[in-house]
Amino acid sequence: FKGMGGTFNYTMVDGLWGIGPGKTRMQLASAQVTNQKAGGQPEVVMDLQGIASDSTITAEAKTLSLNTQMQGTGRIGPLTFDSLGYEQNMQRLDVEVLRSFQQMVLANYKAGGLNQALSPSPEQATELLAKNAPLLLQALPAYQVKFKATYQGNAGELEYGVSVLKAPTAEQLAGNGWMPALIQGSAINASGTTANASL
């Protein structure tokens, strides 16, 4: 990464660190990812320039919603793009669920350092989800992501997401668990357009 800078303006939520309503803007002059095989020369697999990112967090009742938009130009693999874009929306995330997640990360960091904090065990992650599923689903969260690109003047995009439309009852959670209840009360969407077969 080169030429990184940014501005932050947000309000802290009691019991959470680094998350709260407000806005963040980040700029990055360039970002490069290389792959080096044993005995070979480094190969550039991604080379991006002029990256700008804007994030907005809003609060409503006991939930937070996050919108992030990112734009830039550059090369991914053999293709050099005129423009690249990314937008992510996470809506209605329960504050208590976020607090529980951060508490797990902090406990893992104290126990085993950064690697353990970033990579909880499957058992630990499953236990955390099961414990927080009622609050998480009751808030009717939604996740949506969109990728946009222009290549040789041709624009294309890919969008997909999932939304919880109906919160499960306590009986559903007790009977079948949170995963079947999530599937029954959710909707998945996906769409894509391209004007160039090479994309």
C-alpha positions as CSV (number, residue, x, y, z in Angstrom):
1,F,0.0,0.0,0.0
2,K,1.2,3.5,-0.8
3,G,-0.2,7.0,-0.1
4,M,-2.7,6.1,2.5
5,G,-4.8,8.8,4.2
6,G,-8.2,9.3,5.7
7,T,-10.7,11.3,7.8
8,F,-12.9,10.0,10.6
9,N,-15.9,11.6,12.1
10,Y,-18.1,9.3,14.2
11,T,-19.7,8.9,17.7
12,M,-18.8,6.0,19.9
13,V,-21.4,3.6,21.1
14,D,-21.1,2.5,24.7
15,G,-19.4,-0.8,24.9
16,L,-18.2,-0.9,21.3
17,W,-14.8,0.2,20.0
18,G,-14.2,1.5,16.5
19,I,-17.9,1.4,15.6
20,G,-20.5,4.1,15.8
21,P,-22.6,6.4,13.7
22,G,-20.7,8.8,11.5
23,K,-18.6,8.9,8.3
24,T,-15.2,7.8,7.2
25,R,-13.3,8.6,4.0
26,M,-10.1,6.8,3.0
27,Q,-7.7,7.4,0.1
28,L,-5.0,5.1,-1.2
29,A,-2.6,6.1,-4.0
30,S,-1.9,2.5,-5.0
31,A,-2.2,-1.1,-3.8
32,Q,-0.4,-4.0,-5.3
33,V,-0.7,-7.8,-4.6
34,T,2.1,-10.1,-5.8
35,N,2.5,-13.8,-5.9
36,Q,6.0,-15.3,-5.7
37,K,6.6,-19.0,-6.4
38,A,9.6,-20.8,-5.0
39,G,12.7,-19.9,-7.0
40,G,10.7,-17.5,-9.3
41,Q,10.2,-13.8,-9.7
42,P,7.3,-12.0,-8.0
43,E,4.2,-11.9,-10.3
44,V,1.8,-8.9,-9.9
45,V,-1.7,-10.3,-9.7
46,M,-3.4,-7.0,-8.8
47,D,-2.3,-3.4,-9.2
48,L,-4.8,-0.7,-8.3
49,Q,-4.5,3.1,-8.3
50,G,-6.5,6.1,-7.1
51,I,-8.6,4.2,-4.6
52,A,-11.2,6.2,-2.7
53,S,-13.6,4.8,-0.1
54,D,-16.5,6.4,1.8
55,S,-18.3,4.7,4.7
56,T,-21.4,5.8,6.5
57,I,-22.7,4.2,9.7
58,T,-26.2,5.1,10.9
59,A,-28.0,4.2,14.1
60,E,-31.6,3.3,14.6
61,A,-33.1,2.0,17.9
62,K,-30.7,-0.8,18.9
63,T,-29.2,-1.4,15.5
64,L,-26.4,-0.1,13.2
65,S,-26.3,0.0,9.4
66,L,-23.2,0.4,7.3
67,N,-22.8,1.6,3.7
68,T,-19.3,1.5,2.1
69,Q,-18.5,2.6,-1.5
70,M,-15.1,2.3,-3.1
71,Q,-13.8,3.4,-6.5
72,G,-10.5,3.1,-8.3
73,T,-8.7,2.0,-11.5
74,G,-6.1,-0.6,-12.3
75,R,-5.3,-4.2,-13.3
76,I,-6.6,-7.5,-12.0
77,G,-4.8,-10.5,-13.6
78,P,-4.4,-9.8,-17.3
79,L,-7.2,-7.2,-17.5
80,T,-6.6,-3.5,-17.1
81,F,-9.9,-1.8,-16.2
82,D,-11.0,1.8,-17.0
83,S,-12.7,1.9,-13.6
84,L,-13.6,-0.4,-10.7
85,G,-16.3,0.0,-8.1
86,Y,-17.6,-1.7,-5.0
87,E,-20.6,-1.1,-2.8
88,Q,-21.5,-2.9,0.4
89,N,-24.6,-2.5,2.5
90,M,-25.1,-4.1,5.9
91,Q,-28.4,-3.1,7.5
92,R,-29.9,-3.5,11.0
93,L,-27.0,-5.2,12.9
94,D,-28.0,-5.6,16.5
95,V,-25.6,-3.6,18.8
96,E,-25.6,-6.4,21.5
97,V,-24.5,-8.9,18.8
98,L,-21.7,-6.7,17.7
99,R,-20.7,-6.2,21.3
100,S,-20.6,-10.0,21.9
101,F,-18.4,-10.5,18.8
102,Q,-15.9,-7.8,19.9
103,Q,-15.7,-9.4,23.4
104,M,-14.8,-12.7,21.8
105,V,-12.1,-11.1,19.6
106,L,-10.7,-9.3,22.7
107,A,-10.7,-12.5,24.8
108,N,-9.0,-14.4,22.0
109,Y,-6.4,-11.7,21.6
110,K,-5.5,-11.8,25.3
111,A,-5.3,-15.6,25.2
112,G,-3.3,-16.2,22.0
113,G,-2.4,-12.9,20.2
114,L,-3.6,-11.5,16.9
115,N,-3.8,-14.8,15.0
116,Q,-6.2,-16.3,17.5
117,A,-8.2,-13.1,17.6
118,L,-8.7,-13.1,13.8
119,S,-9.3,-16.9,13.6
120,P,-11.7,-18.2,16.2
121,S,-12.2,-21.9,16.3
122,P,-15.2,-23.3,14.5
123,E,-16.7,-24.4,17.8
124,Q,-16.3,-20.9,19.3
125,A,-17.9,-19.2,16.2
126,T,-20.8,-21.7,16.2
127,E,-21.4,-21.2,19.9
128,L,-21.4,-17.4,19.4
129,L,-23.9,-17.5,16.5
130,A,-26.2,-19.9,18.4
131,K,-26.2,-17.6,21.5
132,N,-26.9,-14.4,19.5
133,A,-29.2,-15.8,16.8
134,P,-32.4,-14.6,18.4
135,L,-31.3,-11.0,18.7
136,L,-29.6,-11.1,15.3
137,L,-32.6,-12.4,13.4
138,Q,-35.1,-10.3,15.3
139,A,-33.6,-7.2,13.9
140,L,-34.2,-8.4,10.3
141,P,-30.7,-7.8,9.1
142,A,-29.8,-7.5,5.4
143,Y,-26.6,-7.8,3.4
144,Q,-26.1,-6.5,-0.2
145,V,-22.9,-6.2,-2.3
146,K,-22.3,-4.8,-5.7
147,F,-19.2,-5.0,-7.9
148,K,-18.9,-2.6,-10.9
149,A,-16.2,-2.5,-13.7
150,T,-15.6,-0.8,-17.0
151,Y,-13.3,-2.5,-19.4
152,Q,-12.4,-0.9,-22.8
153,G,-15.5,1.3,-22.6
154,N,-17.9,-1.6,-21.7
155,A,-19.5,-1.5,-18.3
156,G,-20.7,-4.5,-16.2
157,E,-21.8,-5.3,-12.7
158,L,-22.5,-8.1,-10.3
159,E,-24.9,-7.8,-7.4
160,Y,-26.1,-10.2,-4.7
161,G,-27.4,-10.3,-1.2
162,V,-29.6,-11.8,1.4
163,S,-32.3,-10.4,3.7
164,V,-34.1,-11.7,6.7
165,L,-37.8,-11.0,6.0
166,K,-39.4,-12.7,9.0
167,A,-38.0,-13.2,12.4
168,P,-38.3,-16.8,13.7
169,T,-40.4,-17.5,16.8
170,A,-38.9,-18.9,20.0
171,E,-40.6,-22.2,19.2
172,Q,-38.9,-22.4,15.7
173,L,-35.5,-21.7,17.2
174,A,-35.9,-24.2,20.0
175,G,-37.2,-26.9,17.6
176,N,-35.0,-26.8,14.6
177,G,-32.2,-24.4,15.6
178,W,-31.3,-21.0,14.1
179,M,-30.0,-22.1,10.7
180,P,-33.3,-23.7,9.4
181,A,-35.2,-20.7,10.8
182,L,-32.9,-18.3,9.0
183,I,-33.3,-20.2,5.7
184,Q,-37.1,-20.2,6.0
185,G,-37.4,-16.5,6.7
186,S,-34.9,-15.2,4.3
187,A,-34.6,-14.1,0.6
188,I,-31.6,-14.4,-1.6
189,N,-31.1,-12.2,-4.7
190,A,-28.4,-12.1,-7.4
191,S,-28.1,-10.3,-10.7
192,G,-25.4,-9.4,-13.2
193,T,-24.9,-7.5,-16.5
194,T,-22.0,-7.3,-18.9
195,A,-21.5,-5.7,-22.3
196,N,-18.3,-7.7,-23.1
197,A,-17.9,-11.4,-23.1
198,S,-14.3,-11.1,-21.9
199,L,-15.5,-9.9,-18.5
